[in-house]
Every structure is written in C-alpha cells, then in structure tokens.
Amino acid sequence: MIALLIAGGFSLLYSLLLTPLFVRVFNRLRWGQPIRVDGPKEHEVKRGTPTMGGLIFLSGSVLAYFAGKLIMGETPTPSALLVILMAVGAGLVGFIDDFMKARMQHSAGLSGWAKIAGQVVIAVAFALLGLQFANAAGVAPVSTRISLFRDTSFDFLALGAIAGIALFIIWIMVIVTATTNAVNVTDGLDGLAAGAAIFAFGAYLVIGFWQAAQNCAVAIEPGCYEVRDPMDLAVIAAAFLGGLVGFLWWNTNPAKVFMGDTGSMAIGGAIAALAILTRTELLLVLIGGLFIIETGSVILQRLYFKVTRGRRIFLMSPIHHHFELKGWAEVTVVVRFWIIAGLFVMAGVGAFYGEWLLQQ
C-alpha cells in the first residue's frame, strides 16, 4: 500500500517539476510538432510545440515504480515488469515515429504497417514471457483463457497445444495493437488522451487493489481472484496515473508540450498489459470506451467513404475533430470527452464490482 502511494507521488512530482526542463531540451533538439495539412486551421498555432513528451511521464512512471519498491525493500514482480516492458516497447515504436516526423517536419513518420509490426513484436514477447514465472500456486502472470471480470471457461489450450498457443498469441496481438492504436488516434487535442488515460489507470489501480484484497492466495473464498501480483499491478497503475496527472498540468490547453506517439503508444501498451494481467481483457471495452469511440469513428469514416465513393459521415475523423469543425471550442470538446471517458470507466469498475457481489 505504501509503495503505491510512493510510486504515485513520485511520478506526479517528477512530471510536474521536470517537464519545463525537458521542454527546454526538446526545443534545443528542435523536436517540434508538425501539423496535419488537412486538420482544423486553428491547429496551425501549435506547429513547433515540443513533442515526444511521453518520454517524461514514461521515464517518471518507471523510475517511480522502482523507487517505491526500493524504499519499501520489496522485490519487483514479473507482472509489473511485464507492464513496463509493454509500455517501454510500444513507446519506443512511437519514439521512432516521432523522431522521423520531427526530423522531416512532416506529419507522416513510420508507415502504419511498420508501427503494427513493431507492436506485434512487443506483443509476442509479452505473451511468451507472460506464460512463464508462475508463482508457488502455479499462477502465471498471463493466462491462456479469455477473461472478462476474471478468466472465463474458454481456454485456447483446449484447441490443442500448438494451435492453442498460436491463437493465444494472436489474441494478445489483437488486444495490444488495437489498444495502442486506439489511444494514438485519441491523442489529437490538448490533454484529451492524457485525461482519458488517467481515468483508465485509475480503474486498474482500483481493480488491482481489490484483487489483492480478495486474492485466492490469501484465502480461497467465493469470488476470490487468481491473479499474479495484483497489488504490484496497482502500484504500476498508480505510477502511470501520477505521471500523467503531472504531465497534464503542462499538456492541457494551450499545451506547452505534446506527448507524441511516444506517449500515446506507451499509454496504450500499458493499458493493454494491465487488462491482460488483471484478467479483465473484455472489460477493456468499457474501461477504454472513449478510445473505442474514437477509433470506431475513423473506421466508419473510411468504410463509408469507400462504399459511397467520396461521401463522409463526419466532417473529419477522428470524431473529436468533427466537433471542432462544428464550432465547439477545443477545451469544450476535451472536457466533454473526459466526462464520457469517466462514465465508461465508472460503468466498467461498477460492472467489475457487481460481478464480485454476484459471487457472494
């Protein structure tokens, strides 16, 4: 519990106090944000704003986790290290994309397929490592069962050892690539992705904490959870939450720094990892509800455009740009979308707790 508070507080102060220093370094390196030529004209004033700010809260969150463990004299657990692996790996893919954009001063960096290829490599490594490191009770960080509030009865291994493992890895790849790119799509307005992600990490903090209190390793009771290292998952969630709160101070409109793909992909990777490790994979549909809406708007726009040969559903996608072009102020869009994200998270956490009550 104390490690959780240390991690959250450390990462918050790290982002809050050190962001101006990072911004000066980014300016010297000329890591400025290019702007989409087809985007809202109001965004032209943002051209050149320092980007790759994801390096700030990503480094702060990782350091905060280890600081909490060190101060408490605890050993880092495989589950938390897997979250860090996923976040840093996905963030590295985003950093390469950001670096290419900043160097060429163009909004196109890595191709879409190159990004997905990088995410797939990280997802495969995560899946294979996650099946290792079982504890004394035989519970590994990652399960081959599909999960909702906990593992369901569907086990990929029931399809056969080779086919089951192959399909399990594909399942993890789908979760990772979908979540990572969904957060990336959402990151289009000052503070939008950061604020929505704070709600999501808050949900996993609560879920991890509750699973630790109701863990089958403590007492086998109705509704107990078979999750490896749930309290440490809450600690790493708190670290990311605190880091994003501190970063949001500087990222809110008018943003002094953007998180870039470095930050959005790191966030997506961390959220995907937490969903898998807490055995709440399908519940991510609610906890990441806003991210799904944003991604869905892009998919619908493209499909409708192709089917109707040039017609559009939205003035522009992702959907946050549609409301900008409808005349909503950027701050209005962001705050209202935060409210939507918060409502989805409340529904997700409420459903999680409601399922536990039904087990009693």
JOGI-V203949 format. One record per residue. RES is the residue in three letters. SS is DSSP state (2 for helix, 1 for strand, 0 for the rest). PHI is phi in radians with two decimals (* if undefined). Layout:
# JOGI-V203949
res->{RES:RES}
ss->{SS:SS}
phi->{PHI:PHI}
This chain:
# JOGI-V203949
res->{MET:ILE:ALA:LEU:LEU:ILE:ALA:GLY:GLY:PHE:SER:LEU:LEU:TYR:SER:LEU:LEU:LEU:THR:PRO:LEU:PHE:VAL:ARG:VAL:PHE:ASN:ARG:LEU:ARG:TRP:GLY:GLN:PRO:ILE:ARG:VAL:ASP:GLY:PRO:LYS:GLU:HIS:GLU:VAL:LYS:ARG:GLY:THR:PRO:THR:MET:GLY:GLY:LEU:ILE:PHE:LEU:SER:GLY:SER:VAL:LEU:ALA:TYR:PHE:ALA:GLY:LYS:LEU:ILE:MET:GLY:GLU:THR:PRO:THR:PRO:SER:ALA:LEU:LEU:VAL:ILE:LEU:MET:ALA:VAL:GLY:ALA:GLY:LEU:VAL:GLY:PHE:ILE:ASP:ASP:PHE:MET:LYS:ALA:ARG:MET:GLN:HIS:SER:ALA:GLY:LEU:SER:GLY:TRP:ALA:LYS:ILE:ALA:GLY:GLN:VAL:VAL:ILE:ALA:VAL:ALA:PHE:ALA:LEU:LEU:GLY:LEU:GLN:PHE:ALA:ASN:ALA:ALA:GLY:VAL:ALA:PRO:VAL:SER:THR:ARG:ILE:SER:LEU:PHE:ARG:ASP:THR:SER:PHE:ASP:PHE:LEU:ALA:LEU:GLY:ALA:ILE:ALA:GLY:ILE:ALA:LEU:PHE:ILE:ILE:TRP:ILE:MET:VAL:ILE:VAL:THR:ALA:THR:THR:ASN:ALA:VAL:ASN:VAL:THR:ASP:GLY:LEU:ASP:GLY:LEU:ALA:ALA:GLY:ALA:ALA:ILE:PHE:ALA:PHE:GLY:ALA:TYR:LEU:VAL:ILE:GLY:PHE:TRP:GLN:ALA:ALA:GLN:ASN:CYS:ALA:VAL:ALA:ILE:GLU:PRO:GLY:CYS:TYR:GLU:VAL:ARG:ASP:PRO:MET:ASP:LEU:ALA:VAL:ILE:ALA:ALA:ALA:PHE:LEU:GLY:GLY:LEU:VAL:GLY:PHE:LEU:TRP:TRP:ASN:THR:ASN:PRO:ALA:LYS:VAL:PHE:MET:GLY:ASP:THR:GLY:SER:MET:ALA:ILE:GLY:GLY:ALA:ILE:ALA:ALA:LEU:ALA:ILE:LEU:THR:ARG:THR:GLU:LEU:LEU:LEU:VAL:LEU:ILE:GLY:GLY:LEU:PHE:ILE:ILE:GLU:THR:GLY:SER:VAL:ILE:LEU:GLN:ARG:LEU:TYR:PHE:LYS:VAL:THR:ARG:GLY:ARG:ARG:ILE:PHE:LEU:MET:SER:PRO:ILE:HIS:HIS:HIS:PHE:GLU:LEU:LYS:GLY:TRP:ALA:GLU:VAL:THR:VAL:VAL:VAL:ARG:PHE:TRP:ILE:ILE:ALA:GLY:LEU:PHE:VAL:MET:ALA:GLY:VAL:GLY:ALA:PHE:TYR:GLY:GLU:TRP:LEU:LEU:GLN:GLN}
ss->{0:2:2:2:2:2:2:2:2:2:2:2:2:2:2:2:2:2:2:2:2:2:2:2:2:2:2:2:0:0:0:1:0:0:0:0:0:0:0:0:2:2:2:2:2:2:0:0:0:1:0:0:0:2:2:2:2:2:2:2:2:2:2:2:2:2:2:2:2:2:2:0:0:0:0:0:0:2:2:2:2:2:2:2:2:2:2:2:2:2:2:2:2:2:2:2:2:2:2:2:2:2:2:2:0:0:0:0:0:0:0:2:2:2:2:2:2:2:2:2:2:2:2:2:2:2:2:2:2:2:0:0:0:0:0:0:0:0:0:0:0:0:0:0:1:1:1:0:0:0:1:1:1:1:1:2:2:2:2:0:2:2:2:2:2:2:2:2:2:2:2:2:2:2:2:2:2:2:2:2:2:2:2:2:2:2:0:0:0:0:0:2:2:2:2:2:2:2:2:2:2:2:2:2:2:2:2:2:2:2:2:2:2:0:1:0:0:0:0:0:0:0:0:0:1:0:0:0:0:2:2:2:2:2:2:2:2:2:2:2:2:2:2:2:2:2:2:2:2:2:2:0:0:0:0:0:0:0:0:2:2:2:2:2:2:2:2:2:2:2:2:2:2:2:2:2:2:0:0:0:0:0:0:2:2:2:2:0:2:2:2:2:2:2:2:2:2:2:2:2:2:2:2:2:2:2:2:0:0:0:0:0:0:0:0:0:0:0:2:2:2:2:2:2:2:0:0:0:0:2:2:2:2:2:2:2:2:2:2:2:2:2:2:2:2:2:2:2:2:2:2:2:2:2:2:2:2:2:2:0}
phi->{*:-1.17:-1.05:-1.08:-1.16:-1.13:-1.09:-1.13:-1.19:-1.07:-1.16:-1.09:-1.15:-1.03:-1.18:-1.14:-1.58:-1.69:-0.98:-1.00:-1.16:-1.05:-1.07:-1.10:-1.14:-1.07:-1.13:-1.12:-1.39:1.07:-1.54:-1.68:-1.47:-1.34:-2.04:-1.04:-1.21:-1.69:-1.43:-0.98:-1.11:-1.09:-1.39:-1.05:-1.20:-1.51:-1.01:1.59:-1.07:-0.94:-2.12:1.12:-1.13:-1.04:-1.04:-1.20:-1.33:-1.20:-1.13:-1.11:-1.17:-1.15:-1.10:-1.13:-1.05:-1.19:-1.12:-1.07:-1.19:-1.14:-1.09:-1.50:1.17:-1.84:-1.62:-1.00:-1.74:-1.00:-1.10:-1.15:-1.14:-1.19:-1.08:-1.10:-1.00:-1.14:-1.14:-1.18:-1.10:-1.15:-1.11:-1.13:-1.05:-1.13:-1.11:-1.06:-1.11:-1.08:-1.09:-1.13:-1.12:-1.15:-1.22:-1.60:0.87:-2.46:-1.30:-1.77:-1.96:-1.11:-1.20:-1.02:-1.20:-1.15:-1.08:-1.10:-1.05:-1.11:-1.14:-1.13:-1.03:-1.13:-1.12:-1.13:-1.07:-1.07:-1.10:-1.20:-1.20:-1.14:-1.41:-1.63:1.07:-1.13:-1.46:-1.08:-1.52:1.49:-1.63:-1.54:-1.01:-1.99:-1.90:-1.48:-1.60:-1.27:-2.14:-2.17:-1.71:-2.87:-1.05:-1.54:-1.38:-1.40:-2.07:-1.04:-1.17:-1.17:-1.51:2.03:-1.07:-1.23:-1.11:-1.12:-1.12:-1.07:-1.20:-1.07:-1.11:-1.08:-1.06:-1.11:-1.06:-1.09:-1.07:-1.18:-1.17:-1.13:-1.18:-1.06:-1.28:-1.15:-1.16:-1.06:-1.16:-1.21:-1.35:-2.31:-2.26:-1.01:1.43:-1.13:-1.18:-1.08:-1.13:-1.13:-1.19:-1.03:-1.07:-1.12:-1.18:-1.09:-1.09:-1.28:-1.11:-1.13:-1.09:-1.08:-1.10:-1.19:-1.13:-1.16:-1.27:-2.01:-1.42:-1.14:-1.23:-1.49:-2.80:-1.42:-2.28:-0.99:1.51:-1.21:-1.93:-1.69:-2.27:-1.45:1.04:-1.09:-1.15:-1.23:-1.16:-1.15:-1.13:-1.21:-1.13:-1.13:-1.09:-1.19:-1.04:-1.08:-1.07:-1.28:-1.09:-1.12:-1.18:-1.09:-0.96:-1.73:-1.67:-1.28:-1.10:-1.43:-1.14:-1.53:-2.74:-1.81:-1.31:1.17:-1.14:-0.94:-1.36:-1.14:-1.27:-1.11:-1.07:-1.06:-1.12:-1.14:-1.13:-1.05:-1.09:-1.13:-1.11:-1.21:-1.30:-1.53:1.08:-2.28:-1.04:-1.26:-1.16:-1.05:-1.05:-1.50:-1.08:-1.83:-0.97:-1.12:-1.09:-1.20:-1.06:-1.08:-1.18:-1.05:-1.13:-1.20:-1.11:-1.07:-1.05:-1.20:-1.11:-1.11:-1.08:-1.28:-1.17:-1.63:1.02:2.06:-1.50:-2.23:-1.45:-1.87:-1.07:-2.87:-2.02:-1.08:-1.10:-1.12:-1.25:-1.03:-1.25:-1.06:-1.23:-1.37:1.93:-1.27:-1.18:-0.99:-1.09:-1.10:-1.05:-1.10:-1.12:-1.16:-1.25:-1.04:-1.06:-1.08:-1.06:-1.11:-1.15:-1.07:-1.12:-1.04:-1.13:-1.16:-1.18:-1.10:-1.15:-1.06:-1.22:-1.09:-1.12:-1.12:-1.05:-1.15:-1.40:-1.39}
